[in-house]
Amino acid sequence: MKGLRRVLVANRGEIAVRVIRACRELGLETVAVASDADLDAPHARLADRTEHLGPSDPRESYLRQDRLIDAARRSGADAVHPGYGFLAESAAFADAVTAAGLRFVGPPAEVIARLGDKTAARAIAERSGVPVIPGFTPEGRAGGGGPDAFAAAAEQLGYPLLVKAAAGGGGRGMRVVERADDLRGALASAEREARAAFGDGRLFLERQLPEVRHVEVQIVADGDGRTAALGERECSVQRRHQKLIEEAPSARVDPAGRARLAAAAVAVANAAGYVNAGTVEFLMEPGGQFYFLEVNTRLQVEHPVTEFVAGVDLVKSQLRIAAGEPLDAAGIPSADAAAPRGHALECRVCAEDPADGFRPSPGPILVLDEPAGPWIRVDSGIREGWQVPAVYDSLLAKVIVWDRTRAGAVARMQQALGRFVILGCGTNLEFLRAVIAHEAFRRAETTTDFLERHFTGWQPDPSPRALAVAAAIAVTQPRPAPPAGGAAGRVDPVAWDPWETASGWRIGGPHD
């Protein structure tokens, strides 16, 4: 590709592996970056070259713009792909990459800044004729006139409502407020969290819509002003406002609704001057009315489901557009060819404990057996024998499946999850299996409160957990040489049995 020979991937985990593989298929050399915790991680092993960033703390490694730019210069990289998370939506980082004479594989810095401010993005959507959720956007500095202005607006909007941070994402700086007495406390805590997470304490209000679906549209735009919409994804199954299971297309969007969503997404993208890949997110009511939510100015975690149903490689398209190629050369289908083909599902496999509020559960990967088969894809950032760090996001891998029908995709996902084995660290695999098997999920009754309605108080079946612990101990405990057998010279094949030992664990105990 013109002007591109070597790409630095400014990220880690499964997305870094994903980008490196796409680069290789395009004939591009790759540079990985790694903190102390990741020097032996899969993405660092896979790249052509690895640059050490510094300590495990992301504030001293993956979030250090200066170290990333220095790594790109040392390695002779031509471009930087930010992945998602960390600095992927940092306008300052995109600007620094460009200022260093490198290509940023994403939208221009000014577009990231424009859409990264949720209140500014709402205004762009309104000017584009796209409906937005009823809300209150204060003017001026953080607080916008103080709690009294918010309280007055809240009375007009009605409860329940959401307090939201103007910057950032991932559910940080967001609070659900059910009644007026709780508003001031929610404002104070949301502002503190937003300042700590994003360095920006500005807040706004939105009415909380009941029984809505989270539906988003994948867009791709080139440098010549052409924008394509590649269909919608539904991401309604969420915990703590963070997506857990995604699918494409939405089972509740008909062709007419799909066309309206696509038109709205393209209108917002064009109004913002968008270039490269991004996602326009909406909330959809049962009758089909949708409202603009936000724009994610990066590749999404759930991009593989769109790749399956649209027949594209979005990372390759990103790289080609960054090299100046138009949409058709970047592999983006025309509007009349963009109808979804079949159905795809994605489950996020995380090192977390769903029975304990999805608390992170890092630890060693003692045994790893990933599913494989026709129309099963695993995007993974782990390997057997590796230690999952405690300082990063808990995402380990993603399981993506495709079939001609949604029912077929659900059945294939259930089989794939059943064959996925991770022993050592805790995971949400059993929880994902339970969600996929639930009748409401099979009927596509997936609103954003799905987990609260069906899985509050969920606890795993203790039997599989005990078996997993026994298997992990059997794998990791040192085994003494078996004693000699009887007169015939036979030997006992089992030198150590985890079910018979009393040394350090018991079924039902604190370590099971």
Buried (B, 14 or more C-beta within 10 A) or exposed (E): BEEBEBBBBBBBBBBBBBBBBBBBEBEBBBBBBBBBBBBEBBBBBBBBBBBBBBEBBBEBBBBBBEBBBBBBEEBEBBBBBBBBBBBBBBBEBBBBBBEBEBBBBBBBBEBBBBBBBBBBBBBBBEEBEBEBBBBBBBEEEEBBEEBEBBEEBBEEBEBBBBBBBBBBBEBBBBBEBEEEEBBBEBBEEBBEBBBEBBEBBBBBBBBBBEEBBBBBBBBBBBBEEBBBBBBBBBBBBBBEBBBBBBBBBBEBBEEEBBEBBBBBBBBBBBBBBBBBBBBBBBBBBEEEBBBBBBBBBBBBBBBBBBBBBBBBBBBBBBBBBBBBBEBEBBBBBEEEEBEBBBBBBBBBBBBBBBBEEBEBBBBBBBBBEBBEEEBBBBBBBBEBEBBBBBBBBBBBBBBBBBBEEBEBBBBBBBBBBEEBBBBBBBBBBBBBBBBBBBEEBBEBBBBBEBBEEBBEEEEBEEEEBBEBBBBBBBEEBEEEEEEEEEEEEEEEEEEBEBEEEEEEBEBEEEEE
